[in-house]
């Protein structure tokens, strides 16, 4: 756990390192700003929690949330499996949770952001 957290601390970035307009708005308004209504302006209709080893089917208008992605080896393995899937185009590591999206027309990106 400590090694995992140290890796996160070294890799995490803030909003000044985000090059994607979608991710910048998501980070500044929703994640850091707490404005859940801003999800609608991003074209995201709802959020879903992913439990244990269930990886949901494609829905481009959903932000999927995985809680405790660094809690134990099983959760870290699940998170790496999600990040490696070719149909998952955007992943955001916030240490205590991970967000992922299926977004058509978006190049595959992974962000490690300060929570």
N, CA, C and O atoms as a GROMACS GRO file, in nm:
protein
  460
    1UNK      N    1   0.082  -0.120   0.000
    1UNK     CA    2   0.000   0.000   0.000
    1UNK      C    3   0.087   0.126   0.000
    1UNK      O    4   0.060   0.219  -0.076
    2UNK      N    5   0.188   0.132   0.082
    2UNK     CA    6   0.272   0.251   0.091
    2UNK      C    7   0.345   0.275  -0.041
    2UNK      O    8   0.352   0.388  -0.089
    3UNK      N    9   0.398   0.170  -0.099
    3UNK     CA   10   0.467   0.183  -0.227
    3UNK      C   11   0.371   0.232  -0.336
    3UNK      O   12   0.407   0.316  -0.418
    4UNK      N   13   0.250   0.180  -0.336
    4UNK     CA   14   0.148   0.222  -0.431
    4UNK      C   15   0.117   0.370  -0.415
    4UNK      O   16   0.104   0.442  -0.514
    5UNK      N   17   0.104   0.416  -0.291
    5UNK     CA   18   0.075   0.556  -0.265
    5UNK      C   19   0.192   0.646  -0.307
    5UNK      O   20   0.171   0.753  -0.364
    6UNK      N   21   0.313   0.603  -0.280
    6UNK     CA   22   0.429   0.682  -0.320
    6UNK      C   23   0.439   0.694  -0.472
    6UNK      O   24   0.473   0.801  -0.524
    7UNK      N   25   0.410   0.585  -0.543
    7UNK     CA   26   0.407   0.591  -0.690
    7UNK      C   27   0.303   0.693  -0.737
    7UNK      O   28   0.327   0.769  -0.830
    8UNK      N   29   0.186   0.692  -0.672
    8UNK     CA   30   0.080   0.787  -0.706
    8UNK      C   31   0.126   0.930  -0.682
    8UNK      O   32   0.108   1.016  -0.768
    9UNK      N   33   0.186   0.958  -0.567
    9UNK     CA   34   0.230   1.093  -0.533
    9UNK      C   35   0.332   1.146  -0.634
    9UNK      O   36   0.326   1.262  -0.672
   10UNK      N   37   0.422   1.061  -0.676
   10UNK     CA   38   0.524   1.102  -0.773
   10UNK      C   39   0.462   1.130  -0.910
   10UNK      O   40   0.508   1.221  -0.980
   11UNK      N   41   0.362   1.055  -0.950
   11UNK     CA   42   0.305   1.065  -1.084
   11UNK      C   43   0.189   1.164  -1.096
   11UNK      O   44   0.161   1.210  -1.207
   12UNK      N   45   0.122   1.198  -0.987
   12UNK     CA   46   0.000   1.280  -0.996
   12UNK      C   47   0.029   1.422  -1.045
   12UNK      O   48   0.136   1.478  -1.021
   13UNK      N   49  -0.069   1.476  -1.114
   13UNK     CA   50  -0.060   1.610  -1.171
   13UNK      C   51  -0.184   1.690  -1.129
   13UNK      O   52  -0.281   1.634  -1.078
   14UNK      N   53  -0.177   1.821  -1.151
   14UNK     CA   54  -0.294   1.905  -1.126
   14UNK      C   55  -0.350   1.954  -1.260
   14UNK      O   56  -0.310   1.906  -1.366
   15UNK      N   57  -0.443   2.050  -1.254
   15UNK     CA   58  -0.511   2.094  -1.376
   15UNK      C   59  -0.418   2.160  -1.477
   15UNK      O   60  -0.453   2.166  -1.595
   16UNK      N   61  -0.302   2.208  -1.436
   16UNK     CA   62  -0.212   2.275  -1.528
   16UNK      C   63  -0.139   2.178  -1.622
   16UNK      O   64  -0.073   2.222  -1.716
   17UNK      N   65  -0.152   2.049  -1.596
   17UNK     CA   66  -0.088   1.947  -1.680
   17UNK      C   67  -0.188   1.871  -1.766
   17UNK      O   68  -0.151   1.774  -1.832
   18UNK      N   69  -0.312   1.914  -1.767
   18UNK     CA   70  -0.416   1.845  -1.842
   18UNK      C   71  -0.428   1.910  -1.980
   18UNK      O   72  -0.456   2.029  -1.990
   19UNK      N   73  -0.408   1.832  -2.084
   19UNK     CA   74  -0.411   1.884  -2.221
   19UNK      C   75  -0.545   1.858  -2.291
   19UNK      O   76  -0.567   1.909  -2.401
   20UNK      N   77  -0.632   1.781  -2.231
   20UNK     CA   78  -0.761   1.749  -2.291
   20UNK      C   79  -0.868   1.844  -2.237
   20UNK      O   80  -0.888   1.850  -2.116
   21UNK      N   81  -0.939   1.918  -2.325
   21UNK     CA   82  -1.045   2.008  -2.278
   21UNK      C   83  -1.153   1.934  -2.198
   21UNK      O   84  -1.203   1.986  -2.098
   22UNK      N   85  -1.189   1.813  -2.242
   22UNK     CA   86  -1.290   1.733  -2.173
   22UNK      C   87  -1.244   1.701  -2.031
   22UNK      O   88  -1.319   1.721  -1.935
   23UNK      N   89  -1.122   1.652  -2.017
   23UNK     CA   90  -1.069   1.612  -1.886
   23UNK      C   91  -1.047   1.736  -1.798
   23UNK      O   92  -1.072   1.730  -1.678
   24UNK      N   93  -1.002   1.847  -1.858
   24UNK     CA   94  -0.982   1.970  -1.781
   24UNK      C   95  -1.113   2.016  -1.717
   24UNK      O   96  -1.117   2.049  -1.599
   25UNK      N   97  -1.219   2.019  -1.796
   25UNK     CA   98  -1.349   2.062  -1.743
   25UNK      C   99  -1.401   1.961  -1.640
   25UNK      O  100  -1.454   2.002  -1.536
   26UNK      N  101  -1.387   1.833  -1.666
   26UNK     CA  102  -1.428   1.730  -1.571
   26UNK      C  103  -1.353   1.748  -1.439
   26UNK      O  104  -1.413   1.741  -1.332
   27UNK      N  105  -1.223   1.769  -1.448
   27UNK     CA  106  -1.141   1.780  -1.327
   27UNK      C  107  -1.172   1.908  -1.249
   27UNK      O  108  -1.193   1.904  -1.128
   28UNK      N  109  -1.174   2.023  -1.318
   28UNK     CA  110  -1.190   2.150  -1.247
   28UNK      C  111  -1.332   2.172  -1.196
   28UNK      O  112  -1.350   2.229  -1.089
   29UNK      N  113  -1.433   2.127  -1.272
   29UNK     CA  114  -1.571   2.154  -1.233
   29UNK      C  115  -1.636   2.042  -1.153
   29UNK      O  116  -1.713   2.069  -1.061
   30UNK      N  117  -1.606   1.918  -1.186
   30UNK     CA  118  -1.674   1.806  -1.121
   30UNK      C  119  -1.589   1.747  -1.007
   30UNK      O  120  -1.634   1.739  -0.893
   31UNK      N  121  -1.466   1.706  -1.039
   31UNK     CA  122  -1.382   1.639  -0.939
   31UNK      C  123  -1.338   1.736  -0.830
   31UNK      O  124  -1.359   1.711  -0.712
   32UNK      N  125  -1.276   1.847  -0.870
   32UNK     CA  126  -1.229   1.945  -0.771
   32UNK      C  127  -1.339   2.041  -0.729
   32UNK      O  128  -1.343   2.085  -0.614
   33UNK      N  129  -1.430   2.075  -0.821
   33UNK     CA  130  -1.532   2.174  -0.792
   33UNK      C  131  -1.658   2.119  -0.729
   33UNK      O  132  -1.736   2.194  -0.669
   34UNK      N  133  -1.680   1.988  -0.740
   34UNK     CA  134  -1.797   1.925  -0.679
   34UNK      C  135  -1.929   1.955  -0.747
   34UNK      O  136  -2.034   1.934  -0.688
   35UNK      N  137  -1.925   2.005  -0.872
   35UNK     CA  138  -2.047   2.040  -0.943
   35UNK      C  139  -2.093   1.923  -1.031
   35UNK      O  140  -2.051   1.911  -1.146
   36UNK      N  141  -2.177   1.838  -0.976
   36UNK     CA  142  -2.226   1.720  -1.051
   36UNK      C  143  -2.309   1.761  -1.173
   36UNK      O  144  -2.318   1.684  -1.269
   37UNK      N  145  -2.368   1.880  -1.171
   37UNK     CA  146  -2.447   1.927  -1.286
   37UNK      C  147  -2.359   1.950  -1.409
   37UNK      O  148  -2.407   1.945  -1.522
   38UNK      N  149  -2.230   1.976  -1.387
   38UNK     CA  150  -2.138   1.998  -1.498
   38UNK      C  151  -2.122   1.873  -1.584
   38UNK      O  152  -2.079   1.882  -1.699
   39UNK      N  153  -2.155   1.757  -1.528
   39UNK     CA  154  -2.149   1.633  -1.608
   39UNK      C  155  -2.239   1.642  -1.730
   39UNK      O  156  -2.203   1.594  -1.838
   40UNK      N  157  -2.355   1.703  -1.715
   40UNK     CA  158  -2.449   1.716  -1.828
   40UNK      C  159  -2.389   1.799  -1.940
   40UNK      O  160  -2.408   1.768  -2.058
   41UNK      N  161  -2.318   1.906  -1.905
   41UNK     CA  162  -2.257   1.990  -2.008
   41UNK      C  163  -2.144   1.918  -2.081
   41UNK      O  164  -2.105   1.957  -2.191
   42UNK      N  165  -2.092   1.812  -2.020
   42UNK     CA  166  -1.989   1.731  -2.083
   42UNK      C  167  -2.048   1.616  -2.164
   42UNK      O  168  -1.974   1.539  -2.227
   43UNK      N  169  -2.181   1.603  -2.162
   43UNK     CA  170  -2.246   1.494  -2.234
   43UNK      C  171  -2.249   1.365  -2.155
   43UNK      O  172  -2.273   1.259  -2.212
   44UNK      N  173  -2.225   1.371  -2.025
   44UNK     CA  174  -2.228   1.253  -1.939
   44UNK      C  175  -2.360   1.254  -1.863
   44UNK      O  176  -2.391   1.351  -1.794
   45UNK      N  177  -2.437   1.148  -1.876
   45UNK     CA  178  -2.569   1.144  -1.817
   45UNK      C  179  -2.571   1.097  -1.672
   45UNK      O  180  -2.656   1.141  -1.595
   46UNK      N  181  -2.480   1.010  -1.636
   46UNK     CA  182  -2.485   0.955  -1.500
   46UNK      C  183  -2.350   0.891  -1.465
   46UNK      O  184  -2.263   0.877  -1.551
   47UNK      N  185  -2.335   0.854  -1.343
   47UNK     CA  186  -2.216   0.779  -1.301
   47UNK      C  187  -2.260   0.642  -1.254
   47UNK      O  188  -2.373   0.624  -1.210
   48UNK      N  189  -2.172   0.547  -1.265
   48UNK     CA  190  -2.200   0.411  -1.218
   48UNK      C  191  -2.082   0.361  -1.137
   48UNK      O  192  -1.967   0.387  -1.172
   49UNK      N  193  -2.112   0.292  -1.032
   49UNK     CA  194  -2.008   0.231  -0.949
   49UNK      C  195  -1.983   0.089  -1.000
   49UNK      O  196  -2.077   0.014  -1.024
   50UNK      N  197  -1.859   0.054  -1.017
   50UNK     CA  198  -1.821  -0.079  -1.063
   50UNK      C  199  -1.774  -0.157  -0.941
   50UNK      O  200  -1.685  -0.113  -0.868
   51UNK      N  201  -1.834  -0.272  -0.920
   51UNK     CA  202  -1.800  -0.354  -0.804
   51UNK      C  203  -1.699  -0.462  -0.842
   51UNK      O  204  -1.705  -0.519  -0.951
   52UNK      N  205  -1.608  -0.488  -0.752
   52UNK     CA  206  -1.509  -0.596  -0.760
   52UNK      C  207  -1.457  -0.623  -0.900
   52UNK      O  208  -1.379  -0.544  -0.953
   53UNK      N  209  -1.498  -0.732  -0.961
   53UNK     CA  210  -1.439  -0.771  -1.089
   53UNK      C  211  -1.533  -0.751  -1.208
   53UNK      O  212  -1.507  -0.804  -1.316
   54UNK      N  213  -1.639  -0.677  -1.190
   54UNK     CA  214  -1.736  -0.655  -1.298
   54UNK      C  215  -1.692  -0.535  -1.382
   54UNK      O  216  -1.678  -0.424  -1.330
   55UNK      N  217  -1.671  -0.557  -1.509
   55UNK     CA  218  -1.639  -0.448  -1.600
   55UNK      C  219  -1.759  -0.435  -1.694
   55UNK      O  220  -1.788  -0.527  -1.771
   56UNK      N  221  -1.830  -0.322  -1.688
   56UNK     CA  222  -1.955  -0.307  -1.762
   56UNK      C  223  -1.934  -0.297  -1.912
   56UNK      O  224  -1.824  -0.271  -1.962
   57UNK      N  225  -2.044  -0.317  -1.983
   57UNK     CA  226  -2.043  -0.307  -2.128
   57UNK      C  227  -2.034  -0.161  -2.171
   57UNK      O  228  -2.053  -0.070  -2.090
   58UNK      N  229  -2.005  -0.141  -2.296
   58UNK     CA  230  -1.986  -0.009  -2.353
   58UNK      C  231  -2.109   0.081  -2.336
   58UNK      O  232  -2.220   0.040  -2.368
   59UNK      N  233  -2.088   0.202  -2.287
   59UNK     CA  234  -2.186   0.310  -2.291
   59UNK      C  235  -2.106   0.439  -2.289
   59UNK      O  236  -2.046   0.474  -2.187
   60UNK      N  237  -2.104   0.510  -2.400
   60UNK     CA  238  -2.023   0.630  -2.415
   60UNK      C  239  -2.068   0.749  -2.334
   60UNK      O  240  -1.996   0.848  -2.327
   61UNK      N  241  -2.185   0.741  -2.273
   61UNK     CA  242  -2.235   0.856  -2.198
   61UNK      C  243  -2.232   0.833  -2.048
   61UNK      O  244  -2.304   0.899  -1.973
   62UNK      N  245  -2.150   0.742  -2.005
   62UNK     CA  246  -2.144   0.707  -1.863
   62UNK      C  247  -2.002   0.724  -1.812
   62UNK      O  248  -1.906   0.686  -1.880
   63UNK      N  249  -1.989   0.782  -1.693
   63UNK     CA  250  -1.862   0.785  -1.624
   63UNK      C  251  -1.865   0.671  -1.523
   63UNK      O  252  -1.948   0.670  -1.432
   64UNK      N  253  -1.776   0.576  -1.539
   64UNK     CA  254  -1.770   0.462  -1.448
   64UNK      C  255  -1.670   0.492  -1.336
   64UNK      O  256  -1.563   0.547  -1.361
   65UNK      N  257  -1.705   0.456  -1.215
   65UNK     CA  258  -1.622   0.482  -1.098
   65UNK      C  259  -1.587   0.348  -1.032
   65UNK      O  260  -1.675   0.267  -1.004
   66UNK      N  261  -1.459   0.327  -1.007
   66UNK     CA  262  -1.413   0.210  -0.935
   66UNK      C  263  -1.355   0.260  -0.803
   66UNK      O  264  -1.256   0.333  -0.804
   67UNK      N  265  -1.414   0.223  -0.692
   67UNK     CA  266  -1.368   0.267  -0.561
   67UNK      C  267  -1.247   0.185  -0.516
   67UNK      O  268  -1.238   0.066  -0.545
   68UNK      N  269  -1.156   0.249  -0.445
   68UNK     CA  270  -1.043   0.180  -0.383
   68UNK      C  271  -0.949   0.108  -0.477
   68UNK      O  272  -0.911  -0.006  -0.451
   69UNK      N  273  -0.912   0.174  -0.586
   69UNK     CA  274  -0.831   0.105  -0.688
   69UNK      C  275  -0.692   0.066  -0.641
   69UNK      O  276  -0.626  -0.015  -0.705
   70UNK      N  277  -0.646   0.123  -0.530
   70UNK     CA  278  -0.515   0.087  -0.476
   70UNK      C  279  -0.526   0.022  -0.338
   70UNK      O  280  -0.428   0.011  -0.265
   71UNK      N  281  -0.646  -0.020  -0.303
   71UNK     CA  282  -0.671  -0.077  -0.169
   71UNK      C  283  -0.598  -0.209  -0.148
   71UNK      O  284  -0.543  -0.233  -0.040
   72UNK      N  285  -0.597  -0.294  -0.249
   72UNK     CA  286  -0.530  -0.423  -0.238
   72UNK      C  287  -0.489  -0.469  -0.378
   72UNK      O  288  -0.520  -0.403  -0.477
   73UNK      N  289  -0.420  -0.582  -0.385
   73UNK     CA  290  -0.370  -0.630  -0.513
   73UNK      C  291  -0.483  -0.667  -0.609
   73UNK      O  292  -0.470  -0.648  -0.730
   74UNK      N  293  -0.593  -0.719  -0.557
   74UNK     CA  294  -0.706  -0.755  -0.642
   74UNK      C  295  -0.764  -0.632  -0.711
   74UNK      O  296  -0.792  -0.636  -0.831
   75UNK      N  297  -0.782  -0.523  -0.636
   75UNK     CA  298  -0.836  -0.400  -0.693
   75UNK      C  299  -0.737  -0.337  -0.791
   75UNK      O  300  -0.777  -0.285  -0.895
   76UNK      N  301  -0.609  -0.342  -0.759
   76UNK     CA  302  -0.509  -0.288  -0.851
   76UNK      C  303  -0.506  -0.368  -0.981
   76UNK      O  304  -0.492  -0.311  -1.089
   77UNK      N  305  -0.519  -0.499  -0.969
   77UNK     CA  306  -0.523  -0.584  -1.089
   77UNK      C  307  -0.645  -0.551  -1.174
   77UNK      O  308  -0.636  -0.544  -1.297
   78UNK      N  309  -0.760  -0.531  -1.110
   78UNK     CA  310  -0.882  -0.492  -1.182
   78UNK      C  311  -0.860  -0.359  -1.253
   78UNK      O  312  -0.896  -0.344  -1.370
   79UNK      N  313  -0.802  -0.262  -1.183
   79UNK     CA  314  -0.779  -0.130  -1.243
   79UNK      C  315  -0.685  -0.141  -1.364
   79UNK      O  316  -0.710  -0.077  -1.466
   80UNK      N  317  -0.579  -0.219  -1.353
   80UNK     CA  318  -0.487  -0.236  -1.466
   80UNK      C  319  -0.555  -0.308  -1.583
   80UNK      O  320  -0.528  -0.277  -1.699
   81UNK      N  321  -0.643  -0.402  -1.552
   81UNK     CA  322  -0.719  -0.470  -1.657
   81UNK      C  323  -0.808  -0.370  -1.730
   81UNK      O  324  -0.816  -0.372  -1.853
   82UNK      N  325  -0.875  -0.284  -1.656
   82UNK     CA  326  -0.961  -0.182  -1.716
   82UNK      C  327  -0.878  -0.088  -1.803
   82UNK      O  328  -0.915  -0.059  -1.917
   83UNK      N  329  -0.766  -0.040  -1.750
   83UNK     CA  330  -0.680   0.053  -1.825
   83UNK      C  331  -0.626  -0.008  -1.954
   83UNK      O  332  -0.608   0.063  -2.052
   84UNK      N  333  -0.601  -0.138  -1.953
   84UNK     CA  334  -0.545  -0.205  -2.070
   84UNK      C  335  -0.647  -0.243  -2.177
   84UNK      O  336  -0.610  -0.278  -2.289
   85UNK      N  337  -0.776  -0.236  -2.143
   85UNK     CA  338  -0.879  -0.271  -2.242
   85UNK      C  339  -0.876  -0.174  -2.359
   85UNK      O  340  -0.871  -0.053  -2.338
   86UNK      N  341  -0.879  -0.225  -2.483
   86UNK     CA  342  -0.872  -0.136  -2.599
   86UNK      C  343  -0.997  -0.048  -2.616
   86UNK      O  344  -0.989   0.058  -2.677
   87UNK      N  345  -1.110  -0.092  -2.564
   87UNK     CA  346  -1.233  -0.013  -2.579
   87UNK      C  347  -1.247   0.096  -2.473
   87UNK      O  348  -1.333   0.183  -2.486
   88UNK      N  349  -1.166   0.093  -2.368
   88UNK     CA  350  -1.164   0.200  -2.267
   88UNK      C  351  -1.066   0.306  -2.317
   88UNK      O  352  -0.947   0.279  -2.329
   89UNK      N  353  -1.117   0.425  -2.346
   89UNK     CA  354  -1.033   0.527  -2.407
   89UNK      C  355  -0.979   0.631  -2.310
   89UNK      O  356  -0.882   0.700  -2.342
   90UNK      N  357  -1.040   0.644  -2.192
   90UNK     CA  358  -0.995   0.744  -2.097
   90UNK      C  359  -1.002   0.688  -1.956
   90UNK      O  360  -1.106   0.639  -1.912
   91UNK      N  361  -0.890   0.695  -1.884
   91UNK     CA  362  -0.886   0.653  -1.744
   91UNK      C  363  -0.824   0.765  -1.661
   91UNK      O  364  -0.732   0.833  -1.705
   92UNK      N  365  -0.878   0.782  -1.540
   92UNK     CA  366  -0.828   0.883  -1.448
   92UNK      C  367  -0.807   0.817  -1.312
   92UNK      O  368  -0.901   0.766  -1.252
   93UNK      N  369  -0.683   0.818  -1.265
   93UNK     CA  370  -0.645   0.762  -1.136
   93UNK      C  371  -0.646   0.875  -1.034
   93UNK      O  372  -0.565   0.968  -1.045
   94UNK      N  373  -0.735   0.869  -0.935
   94UNK     CA  374  -0.742   0.967  -0.826
   94UNK      C  375  -0.697   0.905  -0.694
   94UNK      O  376  -0.726   0.960  -0.588
   95UNK      N  377  -0.629   0.797  -0.700
   95UNK     CA  378  -0.580   0.714  -0.591
   95UNK      C  379  -0.691   0.642  -0.516
   95UNK      O  380  -0.693   0.519  -0.515
   96UNK      N  381  -0.783   0.713  -0.454
   96UNK     CA  382  -0.889   0.645  -0.379
   96UNK      C  383  -0.996   0.589  -0.471
   96UNK      O  384  -1.075   0.503  -0.430
   97UNK      N  385  -1.002   0.637  -0.594
   97UNK     CA  386  -1.095   0.583  -0.693
   97UNK      C  387  -1.039   0.607  -0.832
   97UNK      O  388  -0.952   0.691  -0.854
   98UNK      N  389  -1.091   0.529  -0.925
   98UNK     CA  390  -1.054   0.544  -1.064
   98UNK      C  391  -1.178   0.572  -1.146
   98UNK      O  392  -1.285   0.517  -1.118
   99UNK      N  393  -1.165   0.655  -1.246
   99UNK     CA  394  -1.274   0.685  -1.338
   99UNK      C  395  -1.235   0.633  -1.475
   99UNK      O  396  -1.119   0.643  -1.516
  100UNK      N  397  -1.333   0.578  -1.546
  100UNK     CA  398  -1.302   0.538  -1.683
  100UNK      C  399  -1.422   0.560  -1.773
  100UNK      O  400  -1.536   0.560  -1.729
  101UNK      N  401  -1.391   0.579  -1.902
  101UNK     CA  402  -1.490   0.614  -2.002
  101UNK      C  403  -1.467   0.533  -2.129
  101UNK      O  404  -1.354   0.496  -2.162
  102UNK      N  405  -1.575   0.508  -2.198
  102UNK     CA  406  -1.571   0.457  -2.336
  102UNK      C  407  -1.613   0.578  -2.421
  102UNK      O  408  -1.732   0.609  -2.426
  103UNK      N  409  -1.520   0.645  -2.487
  103UNK     CA  410  -1.553   0.764  -2.564
  103UNK      C  411  -1.509   0.746  -2.707
  103UNK      O  412  -1.389   0.739  -2.736
  104UNK      N  413  -1.605   0.738  -2.797
  104UNK     CA  414  -1.573   0.723  -2.939
  104UNK      C  415  -1.501   0.846  -2.990
  104UNK      O  416  -1.532   0.959  -2.950
  105UNK      N  417  -1.406   0.824  -3.078
  105UNK     CA  418  -1.334   0.934  -3.139
  105UNK      C  419  -1.227   0.997  -3.051
  105UNK      O  420  -1.166   1.096  -3.090
  106UNK      N  421  -1.204   0.941  -2.935
  106UNK     CA  422  -1.102   0.994  -2.844
  106UNK      C  423  -0.982   0.900  -2.843
  106UNK      O  424  -0.997   0.778  -2.834
  107UNK      N  425  -0.865   0.959  -2.852
  107UNK     CA  426  -0.743   0.880  -2.843
  107UNK      C  427  -0.727   0.828  -2.700
  107UNK      O  428  -0.765   0.896  -2.605
  108UNK      N  429  -0.672   0.709  -2.684
  108UNK     CA  430  -0.655   0.648  -2.552
  108UNK      C  431  -0.564   0.736  -2.467
  108UNK      O  432  -0.454   0.772  -2.508
  109UNK      N  433  -0.613   0.770  -2.345
  109UNK     CA  434  -0.539   0.857  -2.254
  109UNK      C  435  -0.553   0.806  -2.111
  109UNK      O  436  -0.656   0.750  -2.073
  110UNK      N  437  -0.446   0.826  -2.033
  110UNK     CA  438  -0.449   0.790  -1.890
  110UNK      C  439  -0.393   0.907  -1.812
  110UNK      O  440  -0.285   0.957  -1.842
  111UNK      N  441  -0.468   0.950  -1.712
  111UNK     CA  442  -0.427   1.060  -1.626
  111UNK      C  443  -0.417   1.012  -1.482
  111UNK      O  444  -0.499   0.934  -1.436
  112UNK      N  445  -0.316   1.060  -1.412
  112UNK     CA  446  -0.302   1.040  -1.268
  112UNK      C  447  -0.312   1.181  -1.210
  112UNK      O  448  -0.220   1.262  -1.224
  113UNK      N  449  -0.424   1.209  -1.143
  113UNK     CA  450  -0.453   1.345  -1.100
  113UNK      C  451  -0.463   1.356  -0.949
  113UNK      O  452  -0.503   1.263  -0.879
  114UNK      N  453  -0.425   1.472  -0.901
  114UNK     CA  454  -0.432   1.504  -0.759
  114UNK      C  455  -0.577   1.513  -0.718
  114UNK      O  456  -0.656   1.583  -0.781
  115UNK      N  457  -0.611   1.443  -0.612
  115UNK     CA  458  -0.750   1.442  -0.566
  115UNK      C  459  -0.770   1.539  -0.452
  115UNK      O  460  -0.880   1.552  -0.400
   0.00000   0.00000   0.00000
